[in-house]
Amino acid sequence: MNLFESLYASLYDSRIKANTPAGDSPLSANIVMSLCLIVFVGSVIAMIALIFPGFGDGVEDLLKDIFGRRLGRSVGKLLVIFGLLIFYPIVRFTVGTPARYKKIKADFSGLPETEQQQVARKGAWFLGVTLGSFVLPLLIWLIKSMF
């Protein structure tokens, strides 16, 4: 299984272990995958902004032009909603179709227990790395601001 499929399998496995029904709709897994992509793209943009200060100033000016002097929390919510509007349809019609989700569940259920654990760990690792990818730009920004 590739990384995307292992994420879906990991989420399915966590539902099974928690005795929660896992339906045939991959809605929650598609939302999680979309959020992973949003955070990853955001961290790439933040890294580029740190490496090229002119780009960072341009992004900051663009956000100020669009959102004005709003609070950071409301801007973050709007950016996540906008990101979901972009990434969710992409995920839904490529990786997260109901037929593909059923196939992933069937393939995962057919694996031996040790391989299921490996696939679930691989999916959890992918989730952690993509959602935690924003830590690297923050660390670089902290180090850069100290010197």
Secondary structure, DSSP 8 states (H G I E B T S, - for coil): --HHHHHHHHHHHHHHHTT----S--HHHHHHHHHHHHHHHHHHHHHHHHH-HHHHHHHHHHHHHHHTT--HHHHHHHHHHHHHHHHHHHHHHTT--HHHHHHHHHHHHTS-HHHHHHHHHHHHHHHHHHHHTTHHHHHHHHHHHH-
